[in-house]
Amino acid sequence: MVCQEVKVKSLIIPKCDILGVRIAAVNMKTALRFIRGNLKSLRGKYICISNVHTTVMSYEDKTYRRIQNEAVLALPDGKPLSVVCKKKGFPDAGRVTGPDLMGEIFKCSCKHGYTHYFYGSTPETLERLKERLEAEYQLPIAGMYAPPFRELTKEEDRQVVEQINRAQPDFVWVGLGAPKQERWMYGHRDKVQGLMIGVGAGFDYFAGNIKRAPLWMQKYSLEWLYRLLQDPRRLFKRYLVTNTKFLYWMIAK
């Protein structure tokens, strides 16, 4: 694997190549420092929350790999990615999950005046999300939009972009699931004037639709098992196939 470094302002972001994806070998503290310190210059850019599934997809699809690598950060959501980073010489690398990153940014939003826009999911989930975030964090919500389950027309997309930009959010949280959310962010880079972050099931966690694994399971890299037990029909094939491929390719390389 090839390890690289990218310097933005005074903060060096180490990146480790895992199956062709340049994963940011950072922990939560460093990721937050980078985002908060560069928020203005990051407008129009995007951050990927990467895991074994997205990394395997990237290895197999060079277009999707380019999308991951052109993100300002591809953060190690999956514990295996942070473990590989550590083994490759980055002792400070740690897991940075989508829900954890959201929670940390939500906590300091009122203090720093950050505003938020939520793009994705369903109207029902967004309504529950709004209620919970306003009650728990007093979060300044600039807007929300649940796109239809079809591709938007060019005119519809233009209107949505205008709507987001009129709201002037600092953060645009994108909850479309991988790989759709990463492709959406890539296609809207420098159009949407806020920092886009693809967080997958993050909307469902904060809306209360699904529960996160207990901390002990997160600590021992078992959150995938907890999610599998919650939704076995949808996730069994993904975990069986992608996890097996990841292990095989890591050993083979």
BELDA-V70488 format. One record per residue. N is the residue number from 1. RES is the residue in three letters. OMEGA is omega in degrees with one decimal (999 if undefined). Layout:
n = {N/N}
res = {RES/RES}
omega = {OMEGA/OMEGA}
//
This chain:
n = {1/2/3/4/5/6/7/8/9/10/11/12/13/14/15/16/17/18/19/20/21/22/23/24/25/26/27/28/29/30/31/32/33/34/35/36/37/38/39/40/41/42/43/44/45/46/47/48/49/50/51/52/53/54/55/56/57/58/59/60/61/62/63/64/65/66/67/68/69/70/71/72/73/74/75/76/77/78/79/80/81/82/83/84/85/86/87/88/89/90/91/92/93/94/95/96/97/98/99/100/101/102/103/104/105/106/107/108/109/110/111/112/113/114/115/116/117/118/119/120/121/122/123/124/125/126/127/128/129/130/131/132/133/134/135/136/137/138/139/140/141/142/143/144/145/146/147/148/149/150/151/152/153/154/155/156/157/158/159/160/161/162/163/164/165/166/167/168/169/170/171/172/173/174/175/176/177/178/179/180/181/182/183/184/185/186/187/188/189/190/191/192/193/194/195/196/197/198/199/200/201/202/203/204/205/206/207/208/209/210/211/212/213/214/215/216/217/218/219/220/221/222/223/224/225/226/227/228/229/230/231/232/233/234/235/236/237/238/239/240/241/242/243/244/245/246/247/248/249/250/251/252/253}
res = {MET/VAL/CYS/GLN/GLU/VAL/LYS/VAL/LYS/SER/LEU/ILE/ILE/PRO/LYS/CYS/ASP/ILE/LEU/GLY/VAL/ARG/ILE/ALA/ALA/VAL/ASN/MET/LYS/THR/ALA/LEU/ARG/PHE/ILE/ARG/GLY/ASN/LEU/LYS/SER/LEU/ARG/GLY/LYS/TYR/ILE/CYS/ILE/SER/ASN/VAL/HIS/THR/THR/VAL/MET/SER/TYR/GLU/ASP/LYS/THR/TYR/ARG/ARG/ILE/GLN/ASN/GLU/ALA/VAL/LEU/ALA/LEU/PRO/ASP/GLY/LYS/PRO/LEU/SER/VAL/VAL/CYS/LYS/LYS/LYS/GLY/PHE/PRO/ASP/ALA/GLY/ARG/VAL/THR/GLY/PRO/ASP/LEU/MET/GLY/GLU/ILE/PHE/LYS/CYS/SER/CYS/LYS/HIS/GLY/TYR/THR/HIS/TYR/PHE/TYR/GLY/SER/THR/PRO/GLU/THR/LEU/GLU/ARG/LEU/LYS/GLU/ARG/LEU/GLU/ALA/GLU/TYR/GLN/LEU/PRO/ILE/ALA/GLY/MET/TYR/ALA/PRO/PRO/PHE/ARG/GLU/LEU/THR/LYS/GLU/GLU/ASP/ARG/GLN/VAL/VAL/GLU/GLN/ILE/ASN/ARG/ALA/GLN/PRO/ASP/PHE/VAL/TRP/VAL/GLY/LEU/GLY/ALA/PRO/LYS/GLN/GLU/ARG/TRP/MET/TYR/GLY/HIS/ARG/ASP/LYS/VAL/GLN/GLY/LEU/MET/ILE/GLY/VAL/GLY/ALA/GLY/PHE/ASP/TYR/PHE/ALA/GLY/ASN/ILE/LYS/ARG/ALA/PRO/LEU/TRP/MET/GLN/LYS/TYR/SER/LEU/GLU/TRP/LEU/TYR/ARG/LEU/LEU/GLN/ASP/PRO/ARG/ARG/LEU/PHE/LYS/ARG/TYR/LEU/VAL/THR/ASN/THR/LYS/PHE/LEU/TYR/TRP/MET/ILE/ALA/LYS}
omega = {179.4/178.8/-176.4/174.3/174.9/-178.3/176.0/-173.2/-175.4/-175.8/178.2/178.3/178.4/179.6/-178.1/-178.8/176.7/-177.1/176.6/178.8/-178.8/-177.7/177.0/-176.8/-176.3/171.9/-176.2/-177.9/-179.3/179.1/179.4/178.5/179.4/-177.0/-177.8/-177.7/-176.1/-170.3/-178.7/-178.4/-180.0/178.3/-177.9/179.3/-176.4/178.3/175.9/172.2/-167.7/176.7/-178.8/-178.1/-178.8/179.6/176.6/177.3/179.9/178.8/-176.8/-175.0/-174.6/177.2/177.5/176.5/177.8/178.2/178.1/-174.3/177.4/172.6/177.7/173.8/167.8/-171.6/-177.2/176.9/-179.2/179.6/178.9/-179.7/178.8/177.1/177.8/177.9/179.2/-178.9/179.9/171.7/178.8/-173.4/-178.0/-179.2/179.3/-179.5/177.3/-176.7/178.1/179.6/179.0/178.7/177.2/-177.8/-179.7/179.6/176.7/-176.2/-175.6/-174.2/-179.8/-179.7/-175.3/177.9/179.6/174.9/-168.6/174.0/-177.0/-178.0/178.3/176.8/-176.8/177.8/-178.7/179.3/179.7/178.6/176.8/178.9/-179.6/-179.3/-176.8/-177.5/178.0/-179.5/-174.1/-174.4/-171.7/-170.5/175.0/-177.6/-178.0/-179.5/179.4/176.9/175.7/-177.5/177.3/-179.2/176.4/178.0/178.2/171.9/179.1/179.9/177.1/179.8/178.5/-179.5/178.8/178.0/178.1/179.2/178.9/-176.1/175.5/-179.8/178.0/179.1/171.7/-178.8/173.1/-178.7/-174.5/-177.1/-179.3/-175.2/-179.7/3.9/-173.8/-175.7/178.6/177.5/178.1/-179.1/178.7/-179.5/-178.1/177.4/-178.8/172.0/175.7/-174.7/174.6/176.8/-179.7/178.2/179.6/-170.9/173.3/-176.4/-178.2/178.9/-177.7/178.2/-175.7/175.9/-179.4/179.4/178.2/-179.3/175.0/178.5/174.7/-176.6/-177.9/178.2/175.7/-177.7/-176.7/174.4/-177.8/-179.7/178.0/-179.7/178.5/178.4/178.8/-179.8/178.7/-175.1/-173.7/-176.4/-177.0/-169.3/-174.6/-177.8/-179.4/-177.2/-179.0/-175.4/-173.7/178.9/178.3/178.5/-178.5/179.9/-179.5/-176.9/178.0/178.6/-177.9/-178.7/999}
//
